[in-house]
Amino acid sequence: MKIVIIEDEPKTASNLENTLKSIDKDFQILEIIDSVETGLQYFEESGYPDLVFSDIQIADGLSFEIFQKYSPTCPVIFCTAFDHYALQAFKTNGIDYLLKPFNETDVKKALEKYHKLKESSISNTTLHKLFDQLLRQKKQSILINYREKIIPVNITDIPFFYSINHQTIIYFEGKEQSINYSLDELEIELDKRQYFRANRQFIINRSFIKEVEHYFARKLLLKLTVICPENIVISKAKSTEFLKWLGE
């Protein structure tokens, strides 16, 4: 079986490669990919193998970006501690994940799921549909550290995500709380029907939009039902897209 590993931690990648070879010496590890850029180039030139083991958060972004560009023609087993809410769909669709740190038993169980999928003679078209469902699974909550506690906050209760000084901020119980996600990561994870990337600093929640005003130079000024740290301005270039989204 031909396998590609997407993992930017050399030790983890090496451990996984050694584990796979110890399970079956005939496994061929074709490539170890450590970035989105490298992954895009590799799959464009070489296509997909029989199976991919993939981390989600890698050096320059999320591995989802690779799969969105080049739809997978093989199952993907994720190896990550990323987010159990999003990953729940992987198990439902017969594509498993390994929660770090994982061991040989975990890898064997994931491979058993792969073999069951293969034995069912599932078509590539069906795989595409399953993976599309996977990618549509959206984040349901955010974990924050609050008064020495870890609290899950429902995504729909967050009016906006705000980026400043390389930190992403939400407001919880009237106070600023930083979270371990960039706006770029959130833009991929959030439901695009509910959330809109207004500009480089804001992602906004549709439910908290109060009104929209025309601004100078054909821009738009957004008013929310909550107080914002600064004006939310939508550029002329994005205004048509925003109004279309708002009217859906």
Backbone bond lengths (Angstrom), bond angles and torsions (degrees), N, CA, C in turn:
res aa  C-N    CA-C-N  psi(-1)  N-CA   C-N-CA  omega(-1)  CA-C   N-CA-C  phi
1 M - - - 1.461 - - 1.527 109.87 -
2 K 1.327 115.45 137.11 1.452 121.08 -179.49 1.531 109.90 -97.16
3 I 1.342 115.08 129.13 1.466 121.05 -172.44 1.520 110.35 -130.13
4 V 1.343 115.89 141.92 1.464 122.06 170.89 1.523 107.95 -117.76
5 I 1.327 116.31 137.94 1.459 122.42 178.33 1.525 108.80 -111.03
6 I 1.332 116.23 129.11 1.467 121.40 173.70 1.524 107.33 -110.31
7 E 1.319 116.49 108.17 1.469 121.27 -174.13 1.531 108.76 -162.90
8 D 1.333 116.96 127.90 1.472 119.64 -177.51 1.531 112.99 -98.06
9 E 1.325 117.74 -1.46 1.461 120.45 175.13 1.535 108.01 -97.12
10 P 1.327 117.70 108.61 1.477 120.99 -174.32 1.523 113.88 -53.93
11 K 1.328 116.93 -41.23 1.462 120.00 -178.39 1.530 110.88 -65.45
12 T 1.328 116.84 -44.31 1.461 120.77 178.89 1.520 111.07 -63.55
13 A 1.335 115.78 -43.04 1.468 120.50 179.34 1.521 110.86 -61.60
14 S 1.324 115.81 -43.76 1.464 120.36 -179.87 1.522 111.30 -65.49
15 N 1.333 116.58 -42.28 1.466 120.50 178.84 1.526 111.41 -61.90
16 L 1.343 116.06 -41.60 1.456 120.14 179.49 1.527 110.87 -66.11
17 E 1.321 116.24 -43.48 1.470 120.08 178.62 1.527 110.71 -60.00
18 N 1.331 116.49 -46.13 1.472 120.26 -179.71 1.528 111.27 -64.98
19 T 1.323 116.39 -38.90 1.465 120.71 179.07 1.525 110.84 -62.96
20 L 1.336 115.80 -45.43 1.464 120.03 179.84 1.524 111.34 -61.76
21 K 1.318 116.98 -41.55 1.468 120.64 -179.43 1.521 111.96 -70.60
22 S 1.332 116.09 -29.09 1.467 118.71 177.22 1.529 110.90 -73.64
23 I 1.342 116.59 -28.85 1.460 121.20 177.69 1.520 110.39 -73.17
24 D 1.329 115.72 -42.07 1.468 120.56 -179.96 1.525 108.56 -151.55
25 K 1.336 116.14 112.28 1.461 120.97 -175.74 1.531 112.31 -66.01
26 D 1.336 116.59 -15.06 1.465 119.94 179.98 1.528 113.09 -86.45
27 F 1.333 117.38 -5.77 1.464 119.51 175.72 1.528 109.29 -63.13
28 Q 1.330 116.06 133.54 1.463 121.14 177.19 1.532 109.19 -108.39
29 I 1.327 116.37 117.51 1.461 120.47 175.97 1.529 106.71 -89.60
30 L 1.309 116.35 102.42 1.456 120.74 -173.65 1.522 113.01 -72.80
31 E 1.335 115.57 -35.96 1.465 118.99 -174.58 1.515 109.97 -161.83
32 I 1.340 116.03 146.93 1.458 122.12 169.34 1.523 106.29 -114.99
33 I 1.321 116.03 115.25 1.467 122.72 -174.29 1.528 108.87 -104.16
34 D 1.332 117.23 132.01 1.463 119.60 -174.93 1.525 114.40 -115.87
35 S 1.340 117.82 7.19 1.460 119.70 -179.78 1.520 110.52 -155.85
36 V 1.324 115.76 160.90 1.466 121.03 176.40 1.523 109.62 -63.06
37 E 1.329 116.14 -44.47 1.466 120.47 -178.46 1.524 111.57 -58.22
38 T 1.341 116.41 -46.63 1.458 120.61 179.24 1.521 111.12 -65.26
39 G 1.333 116.15 -39.20 1.458 120.52 179.92 1.518 112.65 -63.95
40 L 1.329 116.47 -43.53 1.462 120.55 178.15 1.526 111.11 -59.53
41 Q 1.328 114.89 -43.94 1.469 119.34 -179.98 1.523 111.15 -65.91
42 Y 1.339 116.30 -42.62 1.469 119.93 -176.71 1.528 111.36 -64.15
43 F 1.335 117.45 -50.09 1.463 119.76 -175.68 1.526 112.41 -71.51
44 E 1.319 116.36 -26.27 1.466 119.10 174.51 1.525 110.41 -65.90
45 E 1.327 115.74 -40.50 1.466 120.34 -175.92 1.524 112.64 -85.92
46 S 1.338 117.49 -35.52 1.467 120.33 -170.17 1.524 114.57 -111.86
47 G 1.333 117.58 -14.81 1.458 119.37 -175.91 1.514 110.96 72.59
48 Y 1.345 116.15 -172.17 1.457 120.84 -176.10 1.527 112.19 -94.13
49 P 1.339 116.31 149.72 1.471 121.54 175.87 1.528 110.10 -85.12
50 D 1.324 116.81 -155.15 1.462 120.72 176.53 1.528 111.72 -79.29
51 L 1.326 115.50 -30.45 1.463 120.78 -174.82 1.522 109.57 -156.05
52 V 1.336 115.52 144.61 1.467 121.38 176.06 1.528 108.89 -121.65
53 F 1.324 116.05 131.79 1.458 122.35 167.47 1.526 106.10 -102.88
54 S 1.337 117.14 125.05 1.463 118.66 -172.37 1.516 113.18 -138.20
55 D 1.330 115.13 131.32 1.456 120.80 165.48 1.530 106.90 -73.96
56 I 1.327 118.23 166.66 1.467 120.90 177.50 1.524 110.27 -100.63
57 Q 1.320 117.58 -54.52 1.457 120.62 179.26 1.527 108.43 -87.95
58 I 1.342 115.69 110.89 1.458 120.30 178.54 1.526 109.46 -121.28
59 A 1.312 116.52 -175.74 1.457 121.95 -165.35 1.528 114.94 -50.19
60 D 1.326 117.21 -45.39 1.467 119.52 -172.55 1.521 113.45 -119.00
61 G 1.324 117.52 20.87 1.461 119.27 177.80 1.511 112.42 154.70
62 L 1.321 116.51 -150.71 1.461 122.80 -179.55 1.522 109.76 -110.00
63 S 1.325 116.23 139.45 1.464 120.17 -178.87 1.524 111.89 -62.20
64 F 1.347 117.73 -21.54 1.463 121.01 175.86 1.527 111.55 -53.68
65 E 1.354 115.64 -32.25 1.463 119.69 -178.83 1.525 110.71 -61.29
66 I 1.321 116.61 -35.22 1.472 120.62 178.37 1.516 109.64 -66.45
67 F 1.343 115.87 -48.01 1.458 120.69 -174.96 1.524 112.68 -71.37
68 Q 1.341 116.28 -26.54 1.452 118.96 176.12 1.521 110.81 -72.93
69 K 1.313 116.29 -31.61 1.468 121.00 178.55 1.524 110.94 -76.78
70 Y 1.329 116.06 -45.88 1.464 121.37 -179.59 1.526 108.88 -122.41
71 S 1.323 116.08 97.45 1.468 120.88 -176.92 1.518 110.41 -55.32
72 P 1.326 118.86 129.74 1.461 121.81 -175.32 1.523 112.85 -69.64
73 T 1.310 115.59 139.45 1.468 121.56 175.08 1.517 110.04 -106.09
74 C 1.316 116.49 15.80 1.463 121.75 178.24 1.521 108.47 -144.29
75 P 1.331 117.51 162.19 1.471 119.46 175.42 1.526 111.07 -64.94
76 V 1.326 115.11 152.68 1.464 121.87 176.73 1.521 107.90 -124.97
77 I 1.329 116.00 127.32 1.464 121.78 175.51 1.526 107.08 -107.51
78 F 1.328 116.27 120.27 1.460 120.02 -177.30 1.529 111.41 -87.96
79 C 1.312 115.56 140.15 1.468 123.09 -179.98 1.528 106.44 -120.79
80 T 1.311 117.60 96.99 1.454 118.59 -168.00 1.519 112.50 -161.85
81 A 1.308 115.15 164.09 1.458 121.47 169.75 1.525 108.00 -118.32
82 F 1.341 115.89 29.18 1.464 121.84 -166.98 1.523 114.11 -65.32
83 D 1.320 117.93 -63.71 1.463 120.04 -176.14 1.520 109.40 -167.52
84 H 1.318 117.07 114.83 1.458 119.40 -173.80 1.521 113.20 -69.75
85 Y 1.319 117.72 -19.85 1.457 118.61 177.48 1.527 111.00 -69.04
86 A 1.319 116.36 -47.87 1.464 119.78 179.59 1.516 110.70 -67.76
87 L 1.321 116.52 -36.18 1.457 120.02 -174.19 1.527 113.51 -75.94
88 Q 1.300 116.88 -15.06 1.463 119.31 179.84 1.531 111.24 -57.67
89 A 1.314 116.07 -34.00 1.470 120.43 -179.02 1.513 111.75 -66.42
90 F 1.332 117.67 -28.76 1.456 120.81 -178.12 1.531 110.11 -62.32
91 K 1.314 116.17 -41.42 1.456 119.46 -178.80 1.534 109.99 -70.45
92 T 1.313 116.44 -38.28 1.457 120.34 179.55 1.520 111.13 -60.32
93 N 1.314 116.72 -36.98 1.457 121.46 -177.04 1.526 112.83 -89.77
94 G 1.331 117.74 11.07 1.451 120.02 177.85 1.505 114.51 77.70
95 I 1.326 117.42 9.01 1.467 122.55 175.28 1.516 105.60 -111.06
96 D 1.310 117.30 120.55 1.460 121.24 -169.17 1.525 111.58 -94.12
97 Y 1.341 115.16 176.80 1.453 120.31 172.31 1.519 109.19 -140.88
98 L 1.318 114.15 153.51 1.461 121.39 176.55 1.514 107.84 -108.82
99 L 1.302 116.05 122.90 1.451 120.38 179.79 1.524 109.23 -86.23
100 K 1.315 116.86 121.78 1.468 120.99 -179.54 1.524 110.47 -69.28
101 P 1.322 118.14 141.97 1.469 127.41 -7.65 1.538 110.34 -78.70
102 F 1.323 116.32 136.92 1.457 120.66 -178.13 1.528 109.63 -109.28
103 N 1.334 116.42 166.72 1.457 121.11 -179.82 1.529 110.09 -129.27
104 E 1.322 116.21 -175.72 1.464 120.69 -176.29 1.525 111.82 -63.32
105 T 1.316 117.13 -36.94 1.461 120.58 178.84 1.521 110.82 -61.60
106 D 1.330 116.85 -42.04 1.467 121.06 178.64 1.528 110.99 -61.62
107 V 1.340 115.85 -42.63 1.460 120.60 -179.20 1.526 109.99 -65.04
108 K 1.337 116.65 -42.29 1.462 120.30 179.50 1.521 111.63 -60.73
109 K 1.334 116.78 -43.04 1.465 120.53 179.73 1.526 110.99 -64.04
110 A 1.332 116.42 -39.06 1.464 119.86 177.91 1.516 110.73 -65.08
111 L 1.322 116.40 -39.37 1.468 120.58 178.64 1.529 111.33 -66.93
112 E 1.321 116.77 -33.66 1.469 120.12 176.22 1.520 110.46 -61.32
113 K 1.311 117.41 -39.01 1.458 120.66 177.73 1.523 110.31 -66.02
114 Y 1.321 115.50 -38.99 1.465 119.08 177.37 1.523 110.51 -60.17
115 H 1.324 117.07 -46.93 1.467 120.90 -178.03 1.529 111.21 -64.46
116 K 1.323 117.85 -37.76 1.466 120.61 177.05 1.518 110.44 -63.19
117 L 1.339 115.50 -40.09 1.455 120.60 178.57 1.524 110.22 -63.85
118 K 1.322 115.79 -42.99 1.460 121.03 -179.51 1.530 110.97 -66.21
119 E 1.322 116.64 -42.17 1.465 121.17 -178.28 1.526 112.19 -66.76
120 S 1.332 116.50 -22.48 1.463 119.77 -179.95 1.519 111.87 -78.59
121 S 1.358 115.68 -1.89 1.473 122.12 179.34 1.513 111.61 57.91
122 I 1.315 116.76 37.56 1.458 120.63 179.81 1.521 109.49 -66.47
123 S 1.308 117.46 139.10 1.461 121.66 -175.95 1.524 111.18 -82.82
124 N 1.330 115.33 161.21 1.459 120.06 176.55 1.527 111.14 -61.72
125 T 1.332 116.59 -36.16 1.463 120.07 178.84 1.513 110.86 -61.23
126 T 1.347 115.80 -42.95 1.459 119.55 178.49 1.520 110.76 -65.21
127 L 1.334 116.74 -39.34 1.464 120.23 176.81 1.521 110.94 -59.04
128 H 1.336 116.21 -41.98 1.455 119.53 178.54 1.524 110.48 -60.39
129 K 1.329 116.55 -43.22 1.455 120.31 -179.70 1.523 111.14 -63.46
130 L 1.340 115.62 -42.79 1.459 119.61 178.96 1.512 111.06 -62.10
131 F 1.326 115.86 -41.52 1.462 118.17 -178.04 1.523 111.38 -72.05
132 D 1.321 116.71 -33.51 1.456 119.67 174.36 1.519 110.43 -60.71
133 Q 1.345 116.73 -40.77 1.461 120.43 176.44 1.517 110.06 -61.75
134 L 1.313 115.13 -40.37 1.459 121.36 179.05 1.519 111.15 -57.91
135 L 1.339 115.12 -49.13 1.450 119.86 -176.11 1.525 111.64 -68.60
136 R 1.353 116.97 -23.18 1.453 119.44 179.81 1.523 112.31 -82.50
137 Q 1.330 117.41 -9.64 1.462 119.28 176.88 1.522 108.62 -68.47
138 K 1.315 117.00 121.32 1.450 120.56 -172.93 1.517 111.46 -110.72
139 K 1.311 113.31 155.88 1.454 120.88 -178.21 1.524 110.64 -60.88
140 Q 1.320 116.16 136.76 1.456 121.51 -178.92 1.522 112.89 -105.20
141 S 1.326 117.40 -25.41 1.456 119.44 -178.60 1.518 110.75 -149.98
142 I 1.319 114.74 162.56 1.461 123.45 176.25 1.521 107.67 -122.02
143 L 1.329 116.70 135.18 1.464 120.21 176.50 1.525 109.45 -91.76
144 I 1.320 116.65 130.39 1.464 120.47 176.90 1.522 109.69 -127.05
145 N 1.321 115.57 152.71 1.467 121.90 173.88 1.523 107.86 -92.60
146 Y 1.314 115.82 118.14 1.461 120.26 -174.83 1.520 109.78 -140.02
147 R 1.337 116.13 115.81 1.463 122.09 179.35 1.530 112.04 50.22
148 E 1.321 114.78 52.86 1.464 123.02 177.72 1.529 112.87 64.09
149 K 1.324 116.67 20.37 1.458 121.47 176.18 1.519 109.68 -126.01
150 I 1.318 115.26 156.30 1.461 120.87 172.62 1.515 107.00 -105.74
151 I 1.339 116.13 118.74 1.465 120.85 -172.67 1.529 110.07 -120.45
152 P 1.348 117.53 127.97 1.465 119.62 172.95 1.531 109.55 -80.15
153 V 1.324 116.06 124.42 1.459 120.95 178.53 1.523 108.05 -107.83
154 N 1.315 116.99 127.26 1.453 121.57 179.59 1.525 109.54 -62.14
155 I 1.328 116.52 129.39 1.458 121.95 -178.41 1.525 111.79 -54.81
156 T 1.329 116.48 -40.87 1.464 119.70 -175.02 1.531 112.86 -67.31
157 D 1.335 116.97 -13.74 1.464 120.86 178.82 1.522 112.77 -88.69
158 I 1.330 117.17 -2.59 1.468 121.65 -177.04 1.526 108.77 -97.41
159 P 1.344 118.35 115.32 1.471 121.05 -177.17 1.529 113.53 -65.90
160 F 1.334 115.62 -37.44 1.462 119.74 -178.41 1.521 110.32 -160.72
161 F 1.325 114.33 158.77 1.463 122.33 172.35 1.523 106.66 -112.09
162 Y 1.330 115.96 132.05 1.465 121.07 -170.59 1.524 109.66 -126.97
163 S 1.313 116.67 128.64 1.460 121.19 -179.12 1.526 110.43 -107.65
164 I 1.332 115.79 129.41 1.456 121.36 177.19 1.526 108.64 -152.62
165 N 1.334 115.90 135.73 1.471 121.69 179.63 1.526 112.01 52.15
166 H 1.329 115.64 43.07 1.470 122.96 177.42 1.522 113.14 64.02
167 Q 1.333 117.06 22.02 1.457 122.08 174.68 1.519 109.64 -123.09
168 T 1.331 115.81 146.84 1.462 120.04 174.96 1.525 108.31 -104.25
169 I 1.323 114.93 128.67 1.463 121.64 -173.07 1.530 110.49 -116.57
170 I 1.343 116.21 139.57 1.453 121.04 165.92 1.532 106.72 -123.42
171 Y 1.328 116.04 165.45 1.456 120.26 177.08 1.523 108.59 -109.24
172 F 1.330 115.22 122.90 1.457 121.63 -178.08 1.519 108.71 -130.53
173 E 1.342 115.65 121.37 1.472 122.63 -176.79 1.525 110.50 53.18
174 G 1.337 115.01 41.14 1.458 121.19 174.23 1.512 115.60 79.79
175 K 1.345 117.63 4.61 1.464 119.97 -178.38 1.523 110.87 -124.94
176 E 1.342 114.66 151.98 1.459 119.90 176.85 1.521 110.53 -70.85
177 Q 1.328 115.84 136.45 1.459 121.66 175.81 1.526 107.95 -134.91
178 S 1.323 116.85 127.76 1.465 119.81 177.87 1.527 109.42 -85.38
179 I 1.334 116.16 147.03 1.461 121.72 179.45 1.522 109.12 -126.50
180 N 1.319 116.31 158.86 1.464 121.17 -173.89 1.523 112.58 -91.28
181 Y 1.315 116.17 47.69 1.455 121.43 176.09 1.519 108.86 -137.27
182 S 1.307 116.22 141.54 1.460 119.61 171.34 1.525 108.39 -85.45
183 L 1.323 116.81 164.15 1.463 119.20 176.75 1.519 111.11 -64.61
184 D 1.325 116.60 -32.01 1.471 119.94 178.27 1.524 110.73 -63.33
185 E 1.339 117.17 -41.97 1.468 120.89 177.92 1.518 110.86 -66.26
186 L 1.339 116.01 -43.18 1.455 119.96 -179.16 1.524 111.69 -65.33
187 E 1.319 116.22 -36.25 1.459 120.03 -179.61 1.522 111.37 -58.71
188 I 1.332 116.75 -34.52 1.454 121.67 177.54 1.521 111.02 -75.94
189 E 1.331 116.81 -39.26 1.459 121.65 -172.64 1.529 113.99 -80.65
190 L 1.336 117.21 -28.60 1.457 119.50 -174.24 1.532 112.09 -82.24
191 D 1.318 115.37 155.29 1.459 122.20 178.53 1.530 108.77 -71.72
192 K 1.312 116.47 116.77 1.466 120.71 -175.54 1.521 112.96 -69.19
193 R 1.312 117.51 -15.62 1.468 119.60 174.95 1.523 110.80 -74.03
194 Q 1.336 116.52 -24.56 1.462 121.19 -175.83 1.520 113.09 -104.98
195 Y 1.341 117.03 -25.43 1.459 120.83 -172.99 1.527 110.66 -125.49
196 F 1.324 115.29 144.47 1.464 120.60 -177.84 1.528 109.16 -132.58
197 R 1.326 115.80 134.14 1.464 121.17 176.51 1.527 107.61 -81.87
198 A 1.322 115.46 96.93 1.460 121.11 -174.61 1.524 111.99 -68.68
199 N 1.318 115.71 -41.56 1.461 121.44 -179.71 1.523 108.24 -165.18
200 R 1.303 117.92 -166.72 1.473 120.76 -176.13 1.521 112.62 -67.97
201 Q 1.335 117.23 -17.53 1.465 119.89 -175.70 1.522 114.63 -107.57
202 F 1.332 118.35 -17.77 1.465 119.67 -173.00 1.525 113.00 -130.99
203 I 1.336 114.79 137.29 1.453 123.04 159.51 1.521 105.63 -116.14
204 I 1.324 117.27 128.54 1.464 120.16 -172.52 1.521 111.74 -114.02
205 N 1.311 115.18 151.34 1.460 124.24 179.04 1.527 108.51 -96.54
206 R 1.321 116.51 122.97 1.470 122.55 -177.88 1.539 112.36 -50.79
207 S 1.320 116.78 -37.84 1.464 121.47 -173.48 1.531 113.20 -65.73
208 F 1.340 116.96 -16.15 1.459 120.12 -175.74 1.528 112.64 -108.93
209 I 1.332 116.98 10.59 1.464 119.89 178.41 1.528 109.15 -81.32
210 K 1.315 116.09 123.86 1.470 121.65 -179.74 1.520 111.12 -92.53
211 E 1.339 116.15 -49.56 1.456 120.64 -178.97 1.524 109.94 -163.44
212 V 1.322 114.65 165.63 1.459 121.93 178.89 1.520 108.40 -126.59
213 E 1.337 116.52 132.72 1.461 120.81 179.92 1.525 109.83 -116.50
214 H 1.335 115.22 146.83 1.458 119.24 172.48 1.520 108.41 -70.94
215 Y 1.317 115.14 135.62 1.463 122.07 -176.66 1.518 107.57 -117.61
216 F 1.318 117.06 172.08 1.466 118.55 -177.83 1.529 110.85 -67.19
217 A 1.327 115.54 157.43 1.468 123.80 -179.60 1.525 111.63 58.51
218 R 1.342 116.21 33.68 1.465 123.24 175.57 1.533 112.82 61.43
219 K 1.306 115.77 28.50 1.460 121.11 172.94 1.529 108.62 -91.02
220 L 1.331 115.55 173.55 1.449 120.99 177.50 1.526 109.83 -121.77
221 L 1.318 115.54 141.63 1.465 121.45 177.37 1.517 107.98 -111.70
222 L 1.324 115.15 124.52 1.460 121.34 -174.89 1.522 110.45 -96.76
223 K 1.306 116.12 136.60 1.462 121.86 173.57 1.527 107.98 -117.85
224 L 1.328 115.71 125.96 1.459 120.90 177.91 1.517 110.40 -101.75
225 T 1.308 115.97 170.35 1.470 120.86 178.76 1.528 111.27 -80.74
226 V 1.340 116.84 -2.32 1.464 121.90 177.85 1.527 108.44 -123.80
227 I 1.302 116.19 163.17 1.466 121.44 178.90 1.521 109.58 -75.50
228 C 1.331 116.49 134.32 1.473 122.12 178.57 1.523 109.92 -109.24
229 P 1.323 118.38 153.64 1.460 121.31 -179.06 1.526 112.98 -67.90
230 E 1.326 117.51 -21.65 1.458 121.99 176.91 1.522 109.02 -161.01
231 N 1.334 116.31 169.85 1.459 120.31 -179.84 1.525 111.26 -61.33
232 I 1.329 115.72 141.32 1.461 121.06 175.28 1.525 107.19 -102.05
233 V 1.320 116.03 108.09 1.459 121.80 -175.64 1.524 109.31 -112.63
234 I 1.316 114.79 131.52 1.463 120.92 177.08 1.520 108.35 -105.51
235 S 1.316 115.97 127.85 1.454 121.67 -174.31 1.523 111.76 -66.17
236 K 1.305 115.51 162.05 1.463 121.88 175.82 1.529 110.11 -57.08
237 A 1.342 116.50 -39.50 1.464 121.24 -177.40 1.526 112.25 -65.33
238 K 1.345 117.11 -31.23 1.468 120.62 -177.24 1.522 113.23 -99.70
239 S 1.330 117.47 -6.02 1.462 119.83 -172.25 1.531 112.76 -63.63
240 T 1.329 117.04 -40.58 1.473 119.76 179.50 1.525 110.81 -64.36
241 E 1.327 116.00 -44.01 1.466 121.16 177.89 1.522 110.90 -60.94
242 F 1.326 116.00 -42.56 1.461 120.41 -179.22 1.525 111.41 -64.15
243 L 1.325 117.23 -47.05 1.462 120.75 -177.95 1.524 111.02 -64.52
244 K 1.321 116.76 -36.28 1.460 120.11 176.21 1.517 110.34 -63.88
245 W 1.343 116.05 -44.23 1.477 121.38 177.97 1.524 110.59 -62.22
246 L 1.326 116.46 -43.19 1.454 120.44 -177.15 1.530 111.73 -66.65
247 G 1.317 116.23 -29.23 1.452 120.16 -178.78 1.512 115.25 -86.78
248 E 1.328 117.01 -4.07 1.466 120.93 -178.52 1.527 111.41 -76.27
